[in-house]
Amino acid sequence: MNFLKAIQRVTHITGRRHEGSFAEMSDPIECLSDASQGPRIYMVYRASLARTILADSRFQQAQFLAPILSLCDEESTRQIRFFIDSNPAFLNADRHAAQVEAIQQPFARCEDAIRNLNISVLLEAIDPLLDGSDDLTAHQVGIALVGRLMRHCLETISGVDPPLDNKEVFAVDIFQPFAKRSHLVRCNTILDALINAIENHPDRQCPLSDADRLAVLTLLMMGATPLLAVATALLNAVIRSPDSADLQASLASLSNGYSMLPTNFVMRECVVPHHISGHSLHSGDTCYLFLGDVSGCPFSSSLKLPLGYGSHYCKGAGLAKVVTARIQELLLYRANEIAENVCTSAVQVGPASAFLKYSDASLSGVASDLVINAQPH
């Protein structure tokens, strides 16, 4: 029941947010339950107070999927549980550094592989679509292009051709706090089949290492949909101005011109009892922190993600930038064909893309049509 109350409050508050912040609430903290019901849930509405809690060692990361995972058996969600328990973005300080070092190695291999990928491979992914026979959208071309790049990353990590189609590449984004049980089980089924197929492939001699397995899951759960959003926006720009003399500069500006929408919220669990803003928090109490002006973006190594204890830098930023650069290169190579055969489309935002929006100043003249709006979940 408390979990349902939290869903209602989060939906209400996120629905009222403005571009730069959440609406101000009269009370900075609201308690949704009393001590007789076990650990309590607090909604922290004031961003300044939320940031104080975020940096306080008396709080630790609260697993945002824990309530729904508690309703699922372990076998039907084992890949998702491994991801949540291992990804450095969600870990407290004591495990964060070690996991960062582990995941950087497979990501570095992917960067090199994408950087050195022959452009003919990317042309093969989209040229069959550009024959003018179908009504084609930028979103569909983005799926083909990003899907091919993601599968190349998976092949680089695993050493085998991944048995995954483009639809499945974008089907396992679980980056939302109120995912349905059926969604998690469906995602896990796809991930389980992929990992089993890789590890049982005749060209492999051993299971995936924990670091490589984590990298595979992270790419699919957190990397694919944000890259698809960026690719769609870049395609829209090419369709609108394929012959522009400054198209290359415009695409580069767009690729680097994202700014931040407010992160909906992050969750923290109290581990040391103390008082805050007139409330006595006990061990096990959970706080939902509304951080209206926090910065956190999968595509930037200079902005921080407030997911684990304190703030972490995105470790996939380098790979995301290499992928985006190759997408930009291909679009310049096929600008006229894309403009002739592809229609612009709305930028569809998956849960993991909820951080992103393009700055109005990033692409003069067309930026207002290229906004990626985060949706409350």
Number of C-alpha atoms within 10 A of each C-alpha: 8 13 13 10 13 17 14 11 16 20 14 12 18 22 15 14 17 12 13 13 19 22 15 14 12 8 11 15 21 16 13 15 15 10 11 7 8 10 18 19 23 22 22 24 24 20 20 16 17 25 19 10 23 25 14 14 14 16 24 26 22 23 19 20 19 14 13 15 21 10 9 16 10 12 12 17 20 18 23 23 16 14 18 20 14 21 21 26 22 23 24 20 17 9 13 18 13 11 18 20 13 18 23 18 14 21 25 14 15 25 20 14 18 20 15 10 14 10 15 10 13 18 15 13 17 20 14 10 18 18 13 13 9 10 11 18 18 27 23 17 23 22 24 20 24 27 24 20 24 23 21 21 26 26 18 20 23 24 15 17 15 19 14 16 12 15 11 16 23 21 18 25 25 21 17 15 18 17 17 14 14 10 14 21 20 16 20 21 17 16 25 18 13 18 20 12 16 23 17 13 17 9 12 13 9 10 15 18 11 14 20 20 21 23 26 27 23 19 22 22 23 21 24 25 27 25 28 28 24 27 26 26 29 24 28 26 25 28 22 13 16 22 13 11 9 11 16 16 12 21 23 18 15 23 22 17 17 22 17 21 26 24 26 26 23 21 25 26 23 22 16 14 14 12 9 11 9 7 12 10 22 17 15 19 21 23 26 24 26 27 24 26 18 22 19 25 26 24 24 21 16 13 17 17 24 24 24 23 25 21 18 24 19 20 19 22 18 19 23 20 18 17 22 22 17 17 24 19 16 17 23 17 13 16 19 15 17 27 21 13 18 23 18 18 16 16 21 18 20 22 21 22 26 24 26 25 21 24 19 18 15 21 22 11 9 16 17 14 15 24 17 24 18 23 14 17 16
